[in-house]
């Protein structure tokens, strides 16, 4: 069976006033694998995980043909360790 999606792990540090303000650091077949890696990372950065569909365009382009900021309606989770030190990783 071929996977329909993967889980991307991104560093998402804010404050650089540029888009995108995140970059990928890992791609995993399951959310659990992404979360295990997240637990090993330094807490000096903010992170996101996103459920990314395979073989599907998920960008958002407006009626004028302009690619918009953001990742549309993709499932994504924020873990802002740097900006909120009380952030925890769910079990």
C-alpha positions as CSV (number, residue, x, y, z in Angstrom):
1,X,0.0,0.0,0.0
2,X,1.3,3.4,-1.0
3,X,1.2,6.2,1.6
4,X,-1.3,9.0,0.8
5,X,0.6,11.6,2.9
6,X,3.8,12.2,4.9
7,X,4.5,14.2,8.0
8,X,6.9,17.1,7.6
9,X,8.9,18.5,10.5
10,X,9.8,22.1,10.2
11,X,11.8,24.7,12.1
12,X,9.5,27.7,12.2
13,X,11.4,30.6,13.9
14,X,9.5,33.8,13.8
15,X,10.9,37.3,13.9
16,X,12.7,37.3,10.6
17,X,9.8,39.1,8.9
18,X,10.1,37.0,5.8
19,X,7.9,34.3,4.3
20,X,8.5,31.5,4.5
21,X,9.8,31.6,8.0
22,X,10.1,27.9,8.3
23,X,12.2,25.2,6.6
24,X,12.0,21.4,6.6
25,X,14.3,19.3,8.8
26,X,12.6,15.9,8.4
27,X,9.9,13.9,6.5
28,X,8.2,10.9,8.2
29,X,5.7,8.2,7.3
30,X,3.8,8.6,10.6
31,X,3.0,11.4,13.0
32,X,4.4,9.2,15.8
33,X,7.8,9.1,14.1
34,X,7.8,12.9,13.6
35,X,6.9,13.4,17.3
36,X,9.7,11.1,18.4
37,X,12.2,13.2,16.4
38,X,10.6,16.4,17.8
39,X,11.3,15.2,21.3
40,X,15.0,14.9,20.5
41,X,15.4,18.5,19.1
42,X,16.7,21.5,20.9
43,X,14.1,23.7,22.6
44,X,15.9,26.8,21.3
45,X,13.7,26.9,18.2
46,X,10.0,26.8,17.3
47,X,8.7,23.9,15.3
48,X,5.7,22.7,13.3
49,X,4.7,19.4,12.0
50,X,2.4,19.2,8.9
51,X,0.5,16.4,7.3
52,X,1.4,16.7,3.6
53,X,-0.5,15.0,0.8
54,X,1.5,13.1,-1.8
55,X,0.9,13.9,-5.5
56,X,-1.4,16.8,-4.7
57,X,-0.9,20.5,-5.0
58,X,-1.9,22.2,-1.7
59,X,-0.8,25.8,-2.3
60,X,-3.4,28.6,-2.4
61,X,-3.5,30.7,-5.5
62,X,-6.0,33.6,-5.7
63,X,-8.2,34.6,-8.7
64,X,-5.4,36.9,-10.0
65,X,-2.9,34.0,-10.0
66,X,-0.9,35.1,-7.0
67,X,0.4,32.5,-4.7
68,X,-0.7,33.4,-1.2
69,X,1.2,33.0,2.1
70,X,0.4,30.1,4.3
71,X,-0.3,26.4,3.8
72,X,-4.1,26.5,3.3
73,X,-6.1,24.0,5.1
74,X,-3.4,21.5,5.7
75,X,-3.3,19.9,9.2
76,X,-0.4,21.4,11.1
77,X,0.6,21.6,14.7
78,X,2.7,24.4,16.3
79,X,5.3,23.7,19.0
80,X,6.7,27.2,20.0
81,X,9.4,26.1,22.4
82,X,11.5,29.3,21.8
83,X,8.7,31.8,22.1
84,X,6.8,29.9,24.8
85,X,9.1,27.8,27.1
86,X,6.0,26.2,28.7
87,X,5.1,24.3,25.5
88,X,4.8,20.6,25.9
89,X,4.7,17.7,23.5
90,X,1.6,15.6,23.8
91,X,2.1,11.9,24.6
